[in-house]
């Protein structure tokens, strides 16, 4: 037994924290920006730069703008 019990009305989505959502959104933002930029630009330099900027914006938000709470 894990020792951790959930109440009957709580769901898995209620337990997801903002930091967890950011960890999911970072690679998704990179892939989405890379895909969109690769349709427009030739080569890989512009798509990688666009994906890096999109993911970097989420990293800055998660670390400096809205840092995680201390436990």
Chimera marker file (.cmm) of the C-alpha trace (Angstrom):
<marker_set name="trace">
<marker id="1" x="0.000" y="0.000" z="0.000" r="1" g="1" b="0" radius="0.5"/>
<marker id="2" x="1.267" y="3.419" z="-0.866" r="1" g="1" b="0" radius="0.5"/>
<marker id="3" x="0.010" y="5.157" z="2.231" r="1" g="1" b="0" radius="0.5"/>
<marker id="4" x="-1.469" y="7.893" z="0.104" r="1" g="1" b="0" radius="0.5"/>
<marker id="5" x="-5.230" y="7.854" z="-0.205" r="1" g="1" b="0" radius="0.5"/>
<marker id="6" x="-7.407" y="9.904" z="-2.475" r="1" g="1" b="0" radius="0.5"/>
<marker id="7" x="-10.900" y="10.928" z="-1.629" r="1" g="1" b="0" radius="0.5"/>
<marker id="8" x="-13.708" y="9.618" z="-3.784" r="1" g="1" b="0" radius="0.5"/>
<marker id="9" x="-14.342" y="12.959" z="-5.496" r="1" g="1" b="0" radius="0.5"/>
<marker id="10" x="-10.742" y="13.923" z="-6.341" r="1" g="1" b="0" radius="0.5"/>
<marker id="11" x="-9.451" y="13.177" z="-9.793" r="1" g="1" b="0" radius="0.5"/>
<marker id="12" x="-5.986" y="12.906" z="-11.262" r="1" g="1" b="0" radius="0.5"/>
<marker id="13" x="-6.392" y="16.297" z="-12.983" r="1" g="1" b="0" radius="0.5"/>
<marker id="14" x="-6.938" y="17.999" z="-9.627" r="1" g="1" b="0" radius="0.5"/>
<marker id="15" x="-3.475" y="16.878" z="-8.478" r="1" g="1" b="0" radius="0.5"/>
<marker id="16" x="-1.549" y="18.236" z="-11.469" r="1" g="1" b="0" radius="0.5"/>
<marker id="17" x="0.474" y="21.282" z="-10.492" r="1" g="1" b="0" radius="0.5"/>
<marker id="18" x="1.485" y="24.217" z="-12.660" r="1" g="1" b="0" radius="0.5"/>
<marker id="19" x="5.107" y="23.059" z="-12.758" r="1" g="1" b="0" radius="0.5"/>
<marker id="20" x="4.016" y="19.695" z="-14.137" r="1" g="1" b="0" radius="0.5"/>
<marker id="21" x="2.008" y="21.392" z="-16.855" r="1" g="1" b="0" radius="0.5"/>
<marker id="22" x="5.028" y="23.525" z="-17.767" r="1" g="1" b="0" radius="0.5"/>
<marker id="23" x="7.178" y="20.401" z="-18.060" r="1" g="1" b="0" radius="0.5"/>
<marker id="24" x="4.616" y="19.043" z="-20.505" r="1" g="1" b="0" radius="0.5"/>
<marker id="25" x="4.246" y="22.312" z="-22.398" r="1" g="1" b="0" radius="0.5"/>
<marker id="26" x="7.971" y="22.914" z="-23.013" r="1" g="1" b="0" radius="0.5"/>
<marker id="27" x="8.542" y="20.088" z="-25.532" r="1" g="1" b="0" radius="0.5"/>
<marker id="28" x="5.089" y="20.616" z="-27.042" r="1" g="1" b="0" radius="0.5"/>
<marker id="29" x="5.841" y="24.294" z="-27.640" r="1" g="1" b="0" radius="0.5"/>
<marker id="30" x="9.198" y="23.436" z="-29.172" r="1" g="1" b="0" radius="0.5"/>
<marker id="31" x="7.666" y="20.875" z="-31.534" r="1" g="1" b="0" radius="0.5"/>
<marker id="32" x="4.779" y="23.144" z="-32.516" r="1" g="1" b="0" radius="0.5"/>
<marker id="33" x="7.027" y="26.124" z="-33.233" r="1" g="1" b="0" radius="0.5"/>
<marker id="34" x="9.491" y="23.912" z="-35.101" r="1" g="1" b="0" radius="0.5"/>
<marker id="35" x="6.718" y="22.429" z="-37.251" r="1" g="1" b="0" radius="0.5"/>
<marker id="36" x="5.208" y="25.822" z="-38.048" r="1" g="1" b="0" radius="0.5"/>
<marker id="37" x="8.565" y="27.408" z="-38.879" r="1" g="1" b="0" radius="0.5"/>
<marker id="38" x="9.671" y="24.463" z="-41.001" r="1" g="1" b="0" radius="0.5"/>
<marker id="39" x="6.645" y="24.992" z="-43.227" r="1" g="1" b="0" radius="0.5"/>
<marker id="40" x="7.723" y="28.576" z="-43.872" r="1" g="1" b="0" radius="0.5"/>
<marker id="41" x="11.528" y="28.503" z="-43.856" r="1" g="1" b="0" radius="0.5"/>
<marker id="42" x="14.053" y="26.324" z="-45.611" r="1" g="1" b="0" radius="0.5"/>
<marker id="43" x="16.728" y="24.569" z="-43.628" r="1" g="1" b="0" radius="0.5"/>
<marker id="44" x="16.705" y="23.899" z="-39.954" r="1" g="1" b="0" radius="0.5"/>
<marker id="45" x="18.223" y="27.016" z="-38.420" r="1" g="1" b="0" radius="0.5"/>
<marker id="46" x="15.057" y="29.126" z="-38.297" r="1" g="1" b="0" radius="0.5"/>
<marker id="47" x="12.797" y="26.280" z="-37.047" r="1" g="1" b="0" radius="0.5"/>
<marker id="48" x="15.239" y="25.349" z="-34.285" r="1" g="1" b="0" radius="0.5"/>
<marker id="49" x="15.597" y="28.991" z="-33.253" r="1" g="1" b="0" radius="0.5"/>
<marker id="50" x="11.829" y="29.429" z="-33.195" r="1" g="1" b="0" radius="0.5"/>
<marker id="51" x="11.313" y="26.284" z="-31.160" r="1" g="1" b="0" radius="0.5"/>
<marker id="52" x="14.040" y="27.315" z="-28.753" r="1" g="1" b="0" radius="0.5"/>
<marker id="53" x="12.502" y="30.739" z="-28.237" r="1" g="1" b="0" radius="0.5"/>
<marker id="54" x="9.065" y="29.248" z="-27.610" r="1" g="1" b="0" radius="0.5"/>
<marker id="55" x="10.390" y="26.692" z="-25.130" r="1" g="1" b="0" radius="0.5"/>
<marker id="56" x="12.716" y="29.248" z="-23.549" r="1" g="1" b="0" radius="0.5"/>
<marker id="57" x="9.819" y="31.582" z="-22.875" r="1" g="1" b="0" radius="0.5"/>
<marker id="58" x="8.108" y="28.821" z="-20.890" r="1" g="1" b="0" radius="0.5"/>
<marker id="59" x="11.312" y="28.086" z="-18.971" r="1" g="1" b="0" radius="0.5"/>
<marker id="60" x="11.690" y="31.756" z="-18.032" r="1" g="1" b="0" radius="0.5"/>
<marker id="61" x="8.060" y="31.850" z="-16.961" r="1" g="1" b="0" radius="0.5"/>
<marker id="62" x="8.423" y="28.728" z="-14.836" r="1" g="1" b="0" radius="0.5"/>
<marker id="63" x="11.678" y="29.771" z="-13.168" r="1" g="1" b="0" radius="0.5"/>
<marker id="64" x="11.543" y="33.549" z="-12.791" r="1" g="1" b="0" radius="0.5"/>
<marker id="65" x="8.047" y="34.940" z="-13.414" r="1" g="1" b="0" radius="0.5"/>
<marker id="66" x="6.069" y="32.278" z="-11.527" r="1" g="1" b="0" radius="0.5"/>
<marker id="67" x="8.618" y="30.199" z="-9.602" r="1" g="1" b="0" radius="0.5"/>
<marker id="68" x="7.481" y="26.993" z="-7.923" r="1" g="1" b="0" radius="0.5"/>
<marker id="69" x="6.434" y="27.203" z="-4.300" r="1" g="1" b="0" radius="0.5"/>
<marker id="70" x="8.712" y="25.777" z="-1.669" r="1" g="1" b="0" radius="0.5"/>
<marker id="71" x="7.429" y="22.578" z="-0.127" r="1" g="1" b="0" radius="0.5"/>
<link id1="1" id2="2" r="1" g="1" b="0" radius="0.2"/>
<link id1="2" id2="3" r="1" g="1" b="0" radius="0.2"/>
<link id1="3" id2="4" r="1" g="1" b="0" radius="0.2"/>
<link id1="4" id2="5" r="1" g="1" b="0" radius="0.2"/>
<link id1="5" id2="6" r="1" g="1" b="0" radius="0.2"/>
<link id1="6" id2="7" r="1" g="1" b="0" radius="0.2"/>
<link id1="7" id2="8" r="1" g="1" b="0" radius="0.2"/>
<link id1="8" id2="9" r="1" g="1" b="0" radius="0.2"/>
<link id1="9" id2="10" r="1" g="1" b="0" radius="0.2"/>
<link id1="10" id2="11" r="1" g="1" b="0" radius="0.2"/>
<link id1="11" id2="12" r="1" g="1" b="0" radius="0.2"/>
<link id1="12" id2="13" r="1" g="1" b="0" radius="0.2"/>
<link id1="13" id2="14" r="1" g="1" b="0" radius="0.2"/>
<link id1="14" id2="15" r="1" g="1" b="0" radius="0.2"/>
<link id1="15" id2="16" r="1" g="1" b="0" radius="0.2"/>
<link id1="16" id2="17" r="1" g="1" b="0" radius="0.2"/>
<link id1="17" id2="18" r="1" g="1" b="0" radius="0.2"/>
<link id1="18" id2="19" r="1" g="1" b="0" radius="0.2"/>
<link id1="19" id2="20" r="1" g="1" b="0" radius="0.2"/>
<link id1="20" id2="21" r="1" g="1" b="0" radius="0.2"/>
<link id1="21" id2="22" r="1" g="1" b="0" radius="0.2"/>
<link id1="22" id2="23" r="1" g="1" b="0" radius="0.2"/>
<link id1="23" id2="24" r="1" g="1" b="0" radius="0.2"/>
<link id1="24" id2="25" r="1" g="1" b="0" radius="0.2"/>
<link id1="25" id2="26" r="1" g="1" b="0" radius="0.2"/>
<link id1="26" id2="27" r="1" g="1" b="0" radius="0.2"/>
<link id1="27" id2="28" r="1" g="1" b="0" radius="0.2"/>
<link id1="28" id2="29" r="1" g="1" b="0" radius="0.2"/>
<link id1="29" id2="30" r="1" g="1" b="0" radius="0.2"/>
<link id1="30" id2="31" r="1" g="1" b="0" radius="0.2"/>
<link id1="31" id2="32" r="1" g="1" b="0" radius="0.2"/>
<link id1="32" id2="33" r="1" g="1" b="0" radius="0.2"/>
<link id1="33" id2="34" r="1" g="1" b="0" radius="0.2"/>
<link id1="34" id2="35" r="1" g="1" b="0" radius="0.2"/>
<link id1="35" id2="36" r="1" g="1" b="0" radius="0.2"/>
<link id1="36" id2="37" r="1" g="1" b="0" radius="0.2"/>
<link id1="37" id2="38" r="1" g="1" b="0" radius="0.2"/>
<link id1="38" id2="39" r="1" g="1" b="0" radius="0.2"/>
<link id1="39" id2="40" r="1" g="1" b="0" radius="0.2"/>
<link id1="40" id2="41" r="1" g="1" b="0" radius="0.2"/>
<link id1="41" id2="42" r="1" g="1" b="0" radius="0.2"/>
<link id1="42" id2="43" r="1" g="1" b="0" radius="0.2"/>
<link id1="43" id2="44" r="1" g="1" b="0" radius="0.2"/>
<link id1="44" id2="45" r="1" g="1" b="0" radius="0.2"/>
<link id1="45" id2="46" r="1" g="1" b="0" radius="0.2"/>
<link id1="46" id2="47" r="1" g="1" b="0" radius="0.2"/>
<link id1="47" id2="48" r="1" g="1" b="0" radius="0.2"/>
<link id1="48" id2="49" r="1" g="1" b="0" radius="0.2"/>
<link id1="49" id2="50" r="1" g="1" b="0" radius="0.2"/>
<link id1="50" id2="51" r="1" g="1" b="0" radius="0.2"/>
<link id1="51" id2="52" r="1" g="1" b="0" radius="0.2"/>
<link id1="52" id2="53" r="1" g="1" b="0" radius="0.2"/>
<link id1="53" id2="54" r="1" g="1" b="0" radius="0.2"/>
<link id1="54" id2="55" r="1" g="1" b="0" radius="0.2"/>
<link id1="55" id2="56" r="1" g="1" b="0" radius="0.2"/>
<link id1="56" id2="57" r="1" g="1" b="0" radius="0.2"/>
<link id1="57" id2="58" r="1" g="1" b="0" radius="0.2"/>
<link id1="58" id2="59" r="1" g="1" b="0" radius="0.2"/>
<link id1="59" id2="60" r="1" g="1" b="0" radius="0.2"/>
<link id1="60" id2="61" r="1" g="1" b="0" radius="0.2"/>
<link id1="61" id2="62" r="1" g="1" b="0" radius="0.2"/>
<link id1="62" id2="63" r="1" g="1" b="0" radius="0.2"/>
<link id1="63" id2="64" r="1" g="1" b="0" radius="0.2"/>
<link id1="64" id2="65" r="1" g="1" b="0" radius="0.2"/>
<link id1="65" id2="66" r="1" g="1" b="0" radius="0.2"/>
<link id1="66" id2="67" r="1" g="1" b="0" radius="0.2"/>
<link id1="67" id2="68" r="1" g="1" b="0" radius="0.2"/>
<link id1="68" id2="69" r="1" g="1" b="0" radius="0.2"/>
<link id1="69" id2="70" r="1" g="1" b="0" radius="0.2"/>
<link id1="70" id2="71" r="1" g="1" b="0" radius="0.2"/>
</marker_set>
